[in-house]
Amino acid sequence: MQLSHEDVRQIVGDIFGAMLGLSVAERETAVNGARRITGCVHVSGGWEGAVAVDCTEALARRVAGFMLGLGAEEASPEDVRDAIGEVANVAGGNVKALLGTECALSLPTVTEGIDLRLTIPGARTIVDLGFESEGEPFRFLVLEKAQDR
């Protein structure tokens, strides 16, 4: 699969800027040390892989608040998980649209905690870009099933 960094920048801008109305800029910042939430969808069919959005809990709360018309602190933990799952689903749908082959998306998986590591056995990372929104770091990742598996 040929997914350019420009494609990813466009997807991130569409989701965080146009859909959510949040500021977004590319930054090489790690999402370490803070409580994090990661949303991931798997893609199967003509292309096999996964799309993930990994962000701080603070940014996830802002996203949930915006999506639900609430203040960030008013969003429940379930609201936050649902919102990040939806962001991952939209991101996966945007990547799927670029594939040019018949594919299906899984339901989103959402993981939260400190010192998380996203591992999908048998897959390799083909895109890992860092961004910042509302002063909070996040990462956008695309993983592809390794061809030798």
N, C-alpha and C positions, 0 to 999 in steps of 0.2 A: 504494500500500500504506500502510495506517495501522498503524505499529508505534510504540507509545508508549515513552517512556523508562522507564515503570513495567514494561512488558513486558520490556525489556532488563535492568532491575535484577533481575527475577524469574529470567530465564534465567541471568544471571551468578551469582546467589545459589544457584540449583539446581546449577550445574556446580561452582563453586569451593567452596561451602559444603557442600551435601548430598552430591554425588558424590565430591569430592576431600577433604572435611574440612579445608579451608584457610580461614583468615580472609579476609574480603573486605569492603571499604568503598568507596563511591564517592568518588573524589578527582579533582580536575582537575590531574593531573600528566602531564607529557609523558614519553615513553619515549625520551629523547634522550641521546646521548653514550655510552650503554652498549651492549654487544653485545646484539642483539635477535633474536628469532625470531618470525616471523609465520606463522600457519596460516590458510588461506583455502579456502573451498568456494564453488563457483558454483552458483546455483539456476537451473534452466531449466524452461520449461513455461508455465503460466498467469501466472506472475510471473518476471521475469528480473532477476537481480542476484547479489550475493555477500555472504558473511558472513565476517568476519575477526577474529582475536584476535591482537593484537600485544603481546608481553611481553619483559621482559628475559631474558637467558639464565639468570640466577640463578633466576628464578621458573620458567622452563621446566624447569630441572633438578629443582626441588622437585616440580613436577607429575609429571614422569617417575618420580622416586623413589617418590612416593606410589602412583602407578598400578601400579608394578612391585614394590612392597614392598622397595625399596632405599633406601639413603642417597642424597641428592642428588648427591654426588660419585661414587657408584658407577654411575650411569646413563651409558651410552655415548652418544656424539653421535647415533647412530642411534636409541637409545631416546628421546632428547630430541625428535628430529624426529617420531618416531612418536607420542609423547604429545601434542605440540602439534597435530599433524594430527588426532588423535582428538578433542581439545578443540574444534577448529574444526568437525569433523564433527558432534559433539553439538550445538554451538551452531547450526549450520546446520539440523539436524533440528528443533530447538526453534523456530526462526524459521519453517521450512517448515510446522510444525504450526499456526501462527497465520495462515497465508495464506488458508486456506479455498478453495484451488484446487489442481488437480493439478500437481505439480512434482516434479522429480528433482534430486538433489544430485550434483555431480561428486566425483571422488576429491579428497582434500585436496592442496593445494599448500603446501609449507613453504619459506620463505625465511629466510636468516639472514645477519647482518652488522651493520655499524655505519652509521648515517646512511641507513637504508632509507626509501623512500617507496613506499607502496602506490598504484599507479595502474592503473585499469581503464578504458581508453579507451571512451568512450561511456556511462559510468556516472556517477552523481552520488551523493555521500554523503548518506544520509538519517538515519543515526545515527552519532555518534562520541562515545562516553562513556568517561571515564577512571575507573579503579579502582585499588585497591591491595590486594595480598594478600601476607601474610607480609613486609610492609615493602617490597615491590617493586611498581612501577607497571605497569599494563597497560591496553590500550585494546580496546574492543569496537566494531566498525564494521559497518554494513550499508550496502551500496551498491546502487543501483537503476539499471537500464538507463534512460537518458534517453529520454523519450517522442518526442523529435524525431529519433531515430536509426532 
